[in-house]
Amino acid sequence: THLINALGLDIPVFVLDTGALHNETLALLERTQAHSKAPIEVYRPEHEAVIRFVRERGQDAIYRSIDERKACCEVRKLEPLQRALQGQRAWITGLRREQSANRGAVELIDKSELTTQGRIKLNPLADWTWGDVWHYIKLHDVPYNALHDQFFPSIGCAPCTRAIAYCYYMVDASRVIIGSIFAGTEHLGLGLEDELVDAVREHRRRHRLR
């Protein structure tokens, strides 16, 4: 959003409000909307669909299994995302290769949706590192989510993510893996279970931590 405004690009911005975001995230959204030259449209899940999900599966369904969490994401994130992208020929994301092994092959111009959805996905930050992001934030005084200062490296819905003890671990000389732990489980938000757990164990071994 900051780059779009700084370059004066005529590109509308959309945000997904799942109805379960942290207060800090909502505060950042309000601040961004107040200062953005580009219009920011907020997409929310269908109210009846959320009510039906809770009624049929329970308020704590996401803590029972990964399948339940995926079902919740379908209602709260994927359906609003499809509405936001309807009729669009291209969209821009902030995906970065460094974020996870699953995103290691993210392309600057992703045409995987071109045949099925008729649009391309642009990932201009694909080769940015964690350091690049924070350098840009500090250099341009970009507002950021206050939860990052509380050891939330990845921030999603409030019931699903929480702070972790260490924000990042060097797995090798060229790659940093980052993840947020789902509350009440050992599942990681970015699919980094094995690598992050191994990194934690190695860190504790080296520093003789329990």
ROSE-4610 file (N, C-alpha, C; in Angstrom, 1 decimal, always signed):
// ROSE-4610
residu = [T/T/T/H/H/H/L/L/L/I/I/I/N/N/N/A/A/A/L/L/L/G/G/G/L/L/L/D/D/D/I/I/I/P/P/P/V/V/V/F/F/F/V/V/V/L/L/L/D/D/D/T/T/T/G/G/G/A/A/A/L/L/L/H/H/H/N/N/N/E/E/E/T/T/T/L/L/L/A/A/A/L/L/L/L/L/L/E/E/E/R/R/R/T/T/T/Q/Q/Q/A/A/A/H/H/H/S/S/S/K/K/K/A/A/A/P/P/P/I/I/I/E/E/E/V/V/V/Y/Y/Y/R/R/R/P/P/P/E/E/E/H/H/H/E/E/E/A/A/A/V/V/V/I/I/I/R/R/R/F/F/F/V/V/V/R/R/R/E/E/E/R/R/R/G/G/G/Q/Q/Q/D/D/D/A/A/A/I/I/I/Y/Y/Y/R/R/R/S/S/S/I/I/I/D/D/D/E/E/E/R/R/R/K/K/K/A/A/A/C/C/C/C/C/C/E/E/E/V/V/V/R/R/R/K/K/K/L/L/L/E/E/E/P/P/P/L/L/L/Q/Q/Q/R/R/R/A/A/A/L/L/L/Q/Q/Q/G/G/G/Q/Q/Q/R/R/R/A/A/A/W/W/W/I/I/I/T/T/T/G/G/G/L/L/L/R/R/R/R/R/R/E/E/E/Q/Q/Q/S/S/S/A/A/A/N/N/N/R/R/R/G/G/G/A/A/A/V/V/V/E/E/E/L/L/L/I/I/I/D/D/D/K/K/K/S/S/S/E/E/E/L/L/L/T/T/T/T/T/T/Q/Q/Q/G/G/G/R/R/R/I/I/I/K/K/K/L/L/L/N/N/N/P/P/P/L/L/L/A/A/A/D/D/D/W/W/W/T/T/T/W/W/W/G/G/G/D/D/D/V/V/V/W/W/W/H/H/H/Y/Y/Y/I/I/I/K/K/K/L/L/L/H/H/H/D/D/D/V/V/V/P/P/P/Y/Y/Y/N/N/N/A/A/A/L/L/L/H/H/H/D/D/D/Q/Q/Q/F/F/F/F/F/F/P/P/P/S/S/S/I/I/I/G/G/G/C/C/C/A/A/A/P/P/P/C/C/C/T/T/T/R/R/R/A/A/A/I/I/I/A/A/A/Y/Y/Y/C/C/C/Y/Y/Y/Y/Y/Y/M/M/M/V/V/V/D/D/D/A/A/A/S/S/S/R/R/R/V/V/V/I/I/I/I/I/I/G/G/G/S/S/S/I/I/I/F/F/F/A/A/A/G/G/G/T/T/T/E/E/E/H/H/H/L/L/L/G/G/G/L/L/L/G/G/G/L/L/L/E/E/E/D/D/D/E/E/E/L/L/L/V/V/V/D/D/D/A/A/A/V/V/V/R/R/R/E/E/E/H/H/H/R/R/R/R/R/R/R/R/R/H/H/H/R/R/R/L/L/L/R/R/R]
num = [1/1/1/2/2/2/3/3/3/4/4/4/5/5/5/6/6/6/7/7/7/8/8/8/9/9/9/10/10/10/11/11/11/12/12/12/13/13/13/14/14/14/15/15/15/16/16/16/17/17/17/18/18/18/19/19/19/20/20/20/21/21/21/22/22/22/23/23/23/24/24/24/25/25/25/26/26/26/27/27/27/28/28/28/29/29/29/30/30/30/31/31/31/32/32/32/33/33/33/34/34/34/35/35/35/36/36/36/37/37/37/38/38/38/39/39/39/40/40/40/41/41/41/42/42/42/43/43/43/44/44/44/45/45/45/46/46/46/47/47/47/48/48/48/49/49/49/50/50/50/51/51/51/52/52/52/53/53/53/54/54/54/55/55/55/56/56/56/57/57/57/58/58/58/59/59/59/60/60/60/61/61/61/62/62/62/63/63/63/64/64/64/65/65/65/66/66/66/67/67/67/68/68/68/69/69/69/70/70/70/71/71/71/72/72/72/73/73/73/74/74/74/75/75/75/76/76/76/77/77/77/78/78/78/79/79/79/80/80/80/81/81/81/82/82/82/83/83/83/84/84/84/85/85/85/86/86/86/87/87/87/88/88/88/89/89/89/90/90/90/91/91/91/92/92/92/93/93/93/94/94/94/95/95/95/96/96/96/97/97/97/98/98/98/99/99/99/100/100/100/101/101/101/102/102/102/103/103/103/104/104/104/105/105/105/106/106/106/107/107/107/108/108/108/109/109/109/110/110/110/111/111/111/112/112/112/113/113/113/114/114/114/115/115/115/116/116/116/117/117/117/118/118/118/119/119/119/120/120/120/121/121/121/122/122/122/123/123/123/124/124/124/125/125/125/126/126/126/127/127/127/128/128/128/129/129/129/130/130/130/131/131/131/132/132/132/133/133/133/134/134/134/135/135/135/136/136/136/137/137/137/138/138/138/139/139/139/140/140/140/141/141/141/142/142/142/143/143/143/144/144/144/145/145/145/146/146/146/147/147/147/148/148/148/149/149/149/150/150/150/151/151/151/152/152/152/153/153/153/154/154/154/155/155/155/156/156/156/157/157/157/158/158/158/159/159/159/160/160/160/161/161/161/162/162/162/163/163/163/164/164/164/165/165/165/166/166/166/167/167/167/168/168/168/169/169/169/170/170/170/171/171/171/172/172/172/173/173/173/174/174/174/175/175/175/176/176/176/177/177/177/178/178/178/179/179/179/180/180/180/181/181/181/182/182/182/183/183/183/184/184/184/185/185/185/186/186/186/187/187/187/188/188/188/189/189/189/190/190/190/191/191/191/192/192/192/193/193/193/194/194/194/195/195/195/196/196/196/197/197/197/198/198/198/199/199/199/200/200/200/201/201/201/202/202/202/203/203/203/204/204/204/205/205/205/206/206/206/207/207/207/208/208/208/209/209/209/210/210/210]
x = [+0.8/+0.0/+0.9/+1.9/+2.8/+3.5/+3.9/+4.5/+3.6/+2.3/+1.3/+1.1/+1.0/+0.8/+2.0/+3.2/+4.4/+4.6/+4.3/+4.5/+3.3/+2.2/+1.0/+0.3/+0.3/-0.3/-1.8/-2.5/-3.9/-4.4/-4.1/-4.4/-5.3/-6.5/-7.3/-6.7/-7.0/-6.5/-7.6/-7.5/-8.6/-8.0/-8.8/-8.3/-9.4/-9.0/-10.0/-10.1/-11.3/-11.6/-12.4/-11.7/-12.4/-13.4/-13.5/-14.4/-13.7/-12.5/-11.8/-10.3/-10.1/-8.8/-8.4/-7.1/-6.6/-7.0/-7.2/-7.5/-6.4/-5.2/-4.0/-4.1/-4.6/-4.7/-5.8/-6.9/-7.9/-7.5/-6.7/-6.2/-5.3/-4.4/-3.6/-4.4/-5.4/-6.3/-6.9/-7.4/-8.0/-7.0/-5.8/-4.7/-4.3/-4.2/-3.9/-4.9/-6.2/-7.3/-7.3/-7.0/-7.0/-5.9/-4.8/-3.7/-3.5/-4.2/-3.9/-4.6/-3.9/-4.5/-5.3/-4.8/-5.5/-6.7/-7.8/-9.0/-8.8/-9.2/-9.1/-10.5/-10.8/-12.1/-12.0/-12.8/-12.8/-13.8/-13.4/-14.3/-14.4/-15.7/-15.9/-16.7/-16.6/-17.4/-18.9/-19.6/-21.1/-21.5/-22.3/-22.7/-23.4/-24.3/-25.1/-24.2/-23.2/-22.2/-21.4/-21.0/-20.3/-21.2/-22.4/-23.3/-23.6/-23.8/-24.0/-22.8/-21.6/-20.4/-20.3/-20.5/-20.4/-21.5/-22.7/-23.9/-23.7/-23.1/-23.0/-21.7/-20.6/-19.4/-18.9/-19.5/-19.1/-18.1/-18.1/-17.2/-15.7/-15.4/-14.0/-13.6/-14.3/-14.0/-12.6/-12.0/-10.7/-9.6/-9.9/-8.9/-8.9/-9.9/-10.0/-9.2/-9.0/-8.3/-7.9/-7.0/-6.6/-7.7/-8.5/-9.6/-10.7/-10.9/-11.8/-11.3/-10.0/-9.4/-9.6/-9.3/-9.5/-10.9/-11.9/-13.3/-13.6/-13.0/-13.2/-12.6/-11.4/-10.8/-11.6/-12.2/-13.1/-14.2/-14.8/-15.9/-15.4/-14.3/-13.9/-12.9/-12.1/-11.1/-11.3/-11.5/-11.4/-12.7/-13.8/-15.0/-15.0/-14.6/-14.5/-13.4/-12.3/-11.2/-11.7/-12.5/-13.1/-14.0/-14.7/-15.6/-14.7/-13.6/-12.7/-12.1/-11.8/-11.0/-11.9/-13.2/-14.2/-14.1/-13.8/-13.8/-12.4/-11.5/-10.1/-9.2/-8.4/-7.5/-6.1/-5.8/-4.6/-4.7/-3.9/-3.8/-2.4/-2.2/-0.8/-0.8/+0.2/+0.3/+1.6/+1.8/+3.0/+3.8/+3.5/+4.2/+5.7/+6.4/+7.9/+8.4/+9.4/+10.0/+10.5/+11.0/+11.7/+10.7/+9.4/+8.4/+8.3/+8.4/+8.3/+8.8/+9.0/+9.4/+8.3/+7.1/+6.0/+6.0/+6.5/+6.5/+7.9/+8.8/+10.1/+10.2/+9.1/+9.1/+8.2/+7.8/+6.9/+7.6/+6.8/+7.3/+6.9/+7.7/+7.4/+6.1/+5.9/+4.7/+4.1/+3.1/+2.5/+1.3/+1.4/+0.3/-0.5/-0.4/-1.0/-2.6/-3.1/-4.5/-5.1/-4.2/-4.6/-5.6/-5.3/-6.2/-7.6/-7.5/-8.8/-9.5/-8.8/-9.5/-9.4/-8.6/-8.4/-7.7/-6.8/-6.0/-4.6/-3.7/-2.4/-2.2/-1.2/-0.9/+0.5/+0.7/+2.0/+2.5/+3.7/+4.4/+5.7/+5.6/+6.8/+7.8/+7.3/+8.2/+8.8/+8.6/+9.0/+10.4/+11.4/+12.8/+13.2/+12.3/+12.7/+12.9/+13.9/+14.2/+13.4/+13.4/+12.9/+13.6/+14.9/+15.6/+15.2/+15.0/+14.6/+13.3/+12.3/+11.0/+11.2/+11.9/+12.1/+12.9/+13.9/+14.7/+13.7/+12.9/+11.9/+11.0/+10.5/+9.6/+10.2/+11.5/+12.2/+12.6/+13.0/+13.5/+12.3/+11.1/+10.0/+9.0/+9.3/+8.4/+7.0/+6.9/+5.7/+5.0/+3.7/+3.0/+3.0/+3.2/+3.2/+2.4/+2.0/+1.2/+2.0/+1.4/+2.1/+2.4/+1.7/+1.9/+3.3/+3.9/+5.3/+6.3/+6.0/+6.8/+6.6/+5.6/+5.3/+5.6/+6.5/+7.0/+5.9/+5.1/+4.2/+4.8/+5.6/+6.2/+5.2/+4.1/+3.1/+1.7/+0.9/-0.3/-1.6/-2.4/-3.7/-4.9/-5.8/-7.0/-6.5/-7.1/-6.8/-6.8/-7.9/-7.9/-6.8/-6.3/-5.4/-3.9/-3.5/-2.1/-1.7/-0.5/+0.0/+1.5/+2.0/+3.4/+4.2/+5.5/+6.4/+7.6/+8.4/+9.5/+10.6/+10.8/+11.9/+11.2/+11.5/+10.9/+11.4/+12.7/+13.3/+14.5/+14.8/+16.0/+16.7/+18.0/+18.8/+18.9/+18.3/+18.3/+19.6/+19.9/+21.2/+21.7/+22.8/+23.4/+22.5/+21.6/+20.8/+19.4/+18.8/+17.4/+17.0/+16.0/+15.4/+14.0/+13.6/+12.2/+11.5/+10.2/+9.4/+8.1/+7.5/+6.2/+5.5/+4.2/+3.4/+2.7/+2.7/+2.1/+0.6/-0.2/-1.6/-1.8/-2.6/-2.9/-3.5/-2.9/-3.5/-3.1/-2.2/-1.7/-0.3/+0.3/+1.7/+1.7/+0.6/+0.6/+1.1/+1.9/+2.4/+1.7/+1.5/+0.7/+1.2/+2.5/+3.1/+3.6/+3.2/+3.6/+5.1/+5.7/+7.1/+7.4/+6.5/+6.5/+7.9/+8.3/+9.6/+10.8/+10.9/+12.1/+12.2/+11.1/+11.1/+11.3/+10.7/+10.8/+12.3/+12.9/+14.3/+15.2/+14.9/+15.7/+15.6/+14.4/+14.2/+15.0/+15.0/+15.7/+17.2/+17.7/+19.1/+19.6/+18.7/+19.0/+19.1/+18.2/+18.2/+19.4/+19.8/+20.9/+22.2/+22.3/+23.6/+23.7/+22.5/+22.5/+22.2/+22.1/+21.8/+20.5/+19.5/+18.1/+17.2/+16.4/+15.4/+14.2]
y = [-1.2/+0.0/+1.3/+1.2/+2.4/+2.6/+1.6/+1.7/+2.2/+1.7/+2.2/+3.7/+4.1/+5.6/+6.4/+5.9/+6.7/+6.9/+5.9/+5.9/+6.5/+6.8/+7.4/+6.5/+5.3/+4.3/+4.2/+4.1/+4.1/+2.6/+2.1/+0.7/+0.7/+0.2/+0.1/-1.0/-0.9/-1.9/-2.5/-3.8/-4.5/-5.2/-5.4/-6.0/-7.0/-8.2/-9.1/-9.0/-8.6/-8.6/-9.8/-10.8/-12.1/-12.1/-11.0/-10.9/-11.5/-11.9/-12.5/-12.0/-10.8/-10.2/-9.6/-9.5/-8.8/-7.4/-6.8/-5.4/-4.5/-5.0/-4.3/-4.2/-5.3/-5.4/-4.4/-4.4/-3.4/-2.0/-1.7/-0.4/+0.0/-0.9/-0.6/-0.3/-1.1/-0.9/+0.5/+0.9/+2.2/+3.3/+3.1/+4.1/+4.2/+3.0/+3.0/+3.6/+3.3/+3.9/+5.4/+5.9/+7.4/+8.1/+7.4/+8.1/+7.7/+6.7/+6.1/+7.0/+7.3/+8.0/+7.0/+5.8/+4.8/+4.3/+4.1/+3.6/+2.2/+1.9/+0.6/+0.1/-1.0/-1.7/-2.9/-3.0/-4.1/-5.1/-6.4/-7.5/-8.3/-8.7/-9.4/-10.7/-11.7/-13.0/-12.8/-13.6/-13.6/-13.9/-13.0/-13.1/-14.4/-14.8/-16.0/-17.3/-17.2/-18.4/-18.6/-17.4/-17.5/-18.1/-17.6/-18.0/-19.5/-20.0/-21.4/-22.3/-21.8/-22.6/-22.8/-21.7/-21.8/-22.7/-22.5/-23.3/-24.8/-25.1/-26.5/-27.2/-26.4/-27.0/-26.6/-25.5/-25.0/-23.9/-23.1/-21.9/-22.3/-23.5/-23.9/-25.0/-25.0/-26.0/-26.0/-24.8/-24.7/-25.3/-25.6/-26.2/-27.7/-28.3/-29.7/-30.4/-29.8/-30.4/-29.4/-29.7/-28.9/-28.8/-29.8/-29.8/-28.7/-28.7/-27.7/-26.3/-26.1/-24.7/-24.4/-25.3/-25.1/-24.7/-25.4/-25.1/-23.7/-23.3/-21.9/-20.9/-21.2/-20.3/-20.2/-21.3/-21.2/-20.2/-20.1/-19.2/-17.8/-17.6/-16.3/-15.6/-16.4/-15.8/-16.1/-17.4/-17.7/-17.2/-17.3/-16.8/-15.3/-14.5/-13.1/-12.7/-13.5/-13.3/-13.5/-14.5/-14.7/-13.6/-13.0/-11.9/-10.6/-10.5/-9.3/-9.4/-10.7/-10.9/-11.0/-11.1/-11.3/-10.3/-10.7/-9.8/-9.1/-9.4/-8.7/-9.6/-8.9/-9.6/-9.8/-9.1/-9.2/-8.7/-9.3/-8.8/-8.9/-8.1/-7.9/-8.4/-9.2/-9.7/-9.3/-9.6/-9.4/-10.6/-11.7/-13.0/-12.9/-13.6/-13.6/-15.0/-15.3/-16.7/-17.1/-16.2/-16.5/-16.9/-16.6/-16.8/-18.3/-19.2/-20.6/-21.5/-22.8/-23.7/-23.7/-23.7/-23.7/-22.5/-21.4/-20.2/-20.0/-21.0/-20.8/-20.7/-21.1/-21.0/-19.9/-19.0/-17.9/-17.1/-16.9/-16.1/-14.7/-13.8/-12.4/-12.2/-13.0/-13.0/-14.4/-14.7/-16.0/-16.1/-17.0/-17.2/-18.4/-19.0/-20.3/-20.1/-18.9/-18.7/-18.2/-18.0/-17.4/-18.3/-19.6/-20.5/-20.7/-20.9/-21.2/-20.0/-18.9/-17.7/-16.5/-16.6/-15.5/-14.3/-14.5/-13.4/-13.9/-12.9/-13.2/-12.7/-13.2/-12.7/-12.2/-10.9/-10.3/-10.3/-10.7/-10.8/-10.0/-8.6/-7.8/-7.9/-8.4/-8.6/-10.0/-10.8/-12.2/-12.5/-11.6/-11.9/-11.0/-10.3/-9.5/-10.4/-10.0/-10.7/-10.1/-10.8/-10.2/-8.9/-8.8/-7.6/-6.5/-6.8/-5.8/-5.2/-6.0/-5.5/-4.5/-4.9/-4.0/-2.8/-2.9/-1.7/-0.7/-1.2/-0.3/+0.4/-0.4/+0.1/+1.3/+1.0/+2.1/+3.3/+3.0/+4.1/+5.0/+4.5/+5.3/+5.5/+5.1/+5.3/+4.7/+3.5/+2.9/+2.3/+2.6/+2.0/+0.5/-0.2/-1.7/-2.2/-3.4/-4.1/-4.1/-3.6/-3.5/-4.9/-5.9/-7.3/-7.8/-7.2/-7.6/-7.4/-6.3/-6.0/-6.9/-7.8/-8.8/-10.2/-10.3/-11.6/-12.4/-11.6/-12.2/-12.0/-13.0/-12.8/-12.9/-13.7/-13.9/-13.7/-12.8/-12.4/-12.7/-13.5/-13.8/-13.6/-14.5/-14.3/-14.5/-13.8/-13.8/-15.2/-16.0/-17.3/-18.3/-18.0/-19.0/-18.7/-17.5/-17.2/-16.6/-16.8/-16.3/-16.0/-15.3/-15.0/-16.3/-16.3/-17.4/-16.8/-17.8/-17.3/-16.7/-17.2/-16.7/-16.4/-15.2/-14.8/-15.6/-15.9/-16.5/-17.3/-18.3/-19.1/-19.3/-19.2/-19.4/-20.9/-21.4/-22.8/-23.1/-22.2/-22.3/-20.9/-20.7/-19.4/-18.5/-19.0/-18.1/-18.0/-18.7/-18.7/-18.6/-17.8/-17.7/-18.2/-19.0/-19.5/-18.8/-18.5/-17.8/-18.5/-18.6/-19.2/-18.7/-18.8/-18.5/-19.7/-20.0/-21.2/-21.0/-22.0/-22.0/-22.2/-21.4/-21.5/-22.8/-23.5/-24.7/-25.9/-25.8/-26.9/-26.7/-27.7/-27.6/-27.3/-27.0/-26.7/-25.3/-25.1/-23.8/-23.2/-21.9/-21.2/-21.3/-21.4/-21.4/-22.7/-23.8/-25.1/-25.4/-24.9/-25.1/-26.0/-26.9/-27.7/-28.3/-29.2/-30.0/-29.1/-28.1/-27.3/-26.4/-25.8/-24.9/-25.6/-26.8/-27.6/-28.0/-28.5/-28.9/-27.7/-26.5/-25.3/-24.9/-25.0/-24.7/-25.7/-27.0/-27.9/-27.7/-27.3/-27.1/-25.8/-24.8/-23.6/-23.9/-24.6/-25.0/-25.8/-26.8/-27.6/-26.7/-25.8/-25.0/-24.1/-23.6/-22.6/-23.3/-24.7/-25.4/-25.0/-24.7/-24.3/-25.5/-25.5/-26.6/-26.4]
z = [+0.0/+0.0/+0.0/+0.8/+0.9/-0.5/-1.2/-2.5/-3.5/-3.5/-4.4/-4.2/-3.0/-2.7/-3.1/-2.7/-3.0/-4.5/-5.3/-6.7/-7.5/-6.7/-7.3/-8.3/-8.0/-9.0/-8.8/-9.9/-9.9/-9.6/-8.5/-8.1/-6.8/-6.9/-5.7/-4.8/-3.5/-2.5/-1.8/-1.5/-0.8/+0.4/+1.5/+2.7/+3.1/+3.6/+4.2/+5.7/+6.1/+7.6/+7.9/+8.5/+8.7/+9.8/+10.6/+11.7/+13.0/+12.9/+14.0/+14.1/+13.6/+13.6/+15.0/+15.2/+16.5/+16.5/+17.6/+17.7/+17.1/+17.3/+16.7/+15.2/+14.6/+13.2/+12.7/+13.4/+13.0/+13.2/+14.2/+14.5/+13.3/+12.8/+11.7/+10.4/+10.3/+9.1/+9.1/+10.2/+10.3/+10.0/+10.6/+10.3/+8.9/+8.3/+6.8/+6.0/+6.3/+5.5/+5.6/+6.8/+7.0/+6.2/+5.9/+5.3/+3.8/+3.4/+2.0/+1.0/-0.1/-1.2/-2.1/-2.1/-2.9/-2.1/-2.7/-2.0/-1.5/-0.3/+0.4/+0.7/+0.0/+0.2/+1.1/+2.1/+3.1/+2.7/+2.6/+2.3/+3.5/+3.9/+5.1/+4.7/+5.5/+5.2/+5.3/+4.6/+4.7/+6.1/+6.7/+8.1/+8.4/+7.5/+7.7/+7.6/+6.8/+6.7/+7.9/+8.6/+9.8/+10.9/+11.0/+12.0/+11.8/+10.6/+10.3/+10.7/+10.4/+10.8/+12.3/+13.0/+14.5/+15.0/+14.5/+15.0/+14.7/+13.6/+13.2/+13.7/+13.9/+14.3/+15.6/+16.2/+17.5/+17.4/+18.5/+18.6/+18.6/+19.1/+19.3/+18.2/+17.1/+16.1/+15.6/+15.5/+14.9/+15.7/+17.0/+17.8/+17.8/+17.1/+17.0/+16.0/+14.8/+13.7/+12.7/+11.8/+10.7/+9.7/+9.5/+8.6/+9.0/+10.4/+10.9/+10.6/+10.8/+10.6/+9.1/+8.2/+6.8/+6.4/+7.1/+6.8/+7.3/+8.4/+8.9/+7.9/+7.4/+6.5/+5.2/+4.8/+3.6/+3.7/+4.9/+5.2/+5.4/+6.2/+6.6/+5.7/+4.9/+4.0/+2.5/+2.2/+0.8/+0.0/+0.6/+0.0/-0.2/+0.8/+0.6/-0.4/-0.5/-1.4/-2.8/-3.1/-4.4/-4.8/-3.9/-4.2/-4.6/-3.8/-4.1/-5.5/-5.9/-7.1/-8.4/-8.1/-9.2/-10.3/-11.5/-12.6/-12.8/-11.9/-12.0/-12.9/-13.7/-14.6/-14.0/-12.9/-12.2/-10.7/-9.8/-8.5/-7.9/-6.9/-6.3/-4.9/-4.5/-3.2/-2.6/-1.3/-0.6/-0.3/-1.0/-0.8/-1.0/-0.2/-0.3/-0.2/-1.0/-1.0/+0.3/+1.1/+2.3/+3.4/+3.2/+4.3/+4.6/+3.7/+4.0/+2.9/+3.1/+2.1/+1.0/+1.4/+0.4/-0.5/+0.0/-0.9/-1.5/-1.4/-2.0/-3.5/-4.1/-5.6/-6.1/-5.2/-5.6/-6.8/-7.8/-9.0/-8.9/-9.5/-9.6/-10.4/-11.4/-12.2/-12.3/-11.6/-11.4/-12.4/-13.4/-14.3/-14.1/-12.9/-12.6/-12.6/-12.4/-12.4/-13.7/-14.7/-15.9/-16.7/-16.7/-17.5/-16.8/-15.5/-14.7/-14.3/-14.0/-13.4/-14.3/-15.4/-16.3/-15.7/-14.8/-14.2/-13.8/-13.6/-13.2/-11.8/-11.1/-9.7/-9.7/-9.3/-9.3/-7.8/-7.7/-6.3/-6.3/-6.3/-6.5/-5.3/-4.2/-3.0/-2.9/-3.9/-3.9/-3.4/-3.8/-3.4/-2.3/-1.6/-0.5/+0.7/+1.5/+2.8/+3.9/+5.1/+6.3/+6.6/+6.4/+6.7/+5.7/+4.4/+3.5/+3.9/+4.4/+4.8/+5.9/+6.9/+8.1/+7.8/+6.9/+6.5/+5.8/+4.9/+4.2/+5.2/+6.2/+7.2/+7.9/+8.4/+9.2/+8.3/+7.1/+6.2/+5.8/+5.6/+5.2/+6.3/+7.5/+8.6/+8.3/+7.8/+7.4/+8.7/+8.9/+10.1/+9.9/+11.1/+11.0/+12.2/+12.2/+13.2/+14.5/+15.6/+16.9/+17.4/+16.9/+17.4/+17.0/+16.0/+15.7/+16.8/+17.6/+18.7/+19.9/+19.8/+20.8/+20.4/+19.4/+18.9/+18.1/+17.4/+16.4/+15.0/+14.5/+13.2/+12.0/+12.3/+11.3/+12.0/+11.4/+12.1/+11.3/+11.8/+11.1/+12.1/+12.1/+13.0/+14.4/+15.3/+16.8/+17.4/+17.1/+17.8/+17.2/+16.1/+15.4/+15.6/+15.9/+16.0/+17.4/+17.8/+19.0/+18.9/+19.9/+19.9/+20.1/+19.5/+19.8/+20.5/+21.1/+21.9/+21.0/+19.8/+18.9/+17.6/+17.0/+15.8/+14.6/+14.6/+13.4/+13.7/+12.9/+13.0/+11.7/+11.7/+10.5/+10.3/+9.2/+8.9/+8.1/+7.2/+6.5/+6.3/+5.5/+5.3/+4.5/+3.8/+2.8/+3.1/+4.1/+4.2/+5.7/+5.9/+7.3/+7.2/+8.1/+8.2/+9.3/+9.0/+10.0/+10.1/+11.3/+11.4/+12.7/+12.7/+13.8/+14.3/+15.6/+16.1/+16.3/+15.9/+16.1/+17.6/+18.3/+19.7/+20.0/+21.1/+21.5/+20.7/+19.7/+18.9/+18.7/+18.0/+17.5/+16.0/+15.4/+14.0/+13.7/+12.7/+12.4/+11.2/+11.3/+10.3/+8.9/+8.7/+7.4/+6.9/+7.6/+7.2/+7.4/+8.5/+8.7/+9.9/+10.1/+11.4/+11.6/+10.7/+10.9/+11.0/+10.1/+10.1/+11.3/+11.7/+12.9/+14.2/+14.3/+15.5/+15.7/+14.6/+14.6/+14.9/+14.4/+14.6/+16.1/+16.7/+18.1/+19.0/+18.6/+19.4/+19.3/+18.1/+17.9/+18.7/+18.7/+19.4/+20.9/+21.4/+22.8/+23.2/+22.3/+22.6/+22.6/+21.7/+21.7/+22.9/+23.3/+24.4/+25.8/+25.8/+26.9/+27.6/+26.8/+27.3/+27.4/+28.4/+28.5/+27.6]
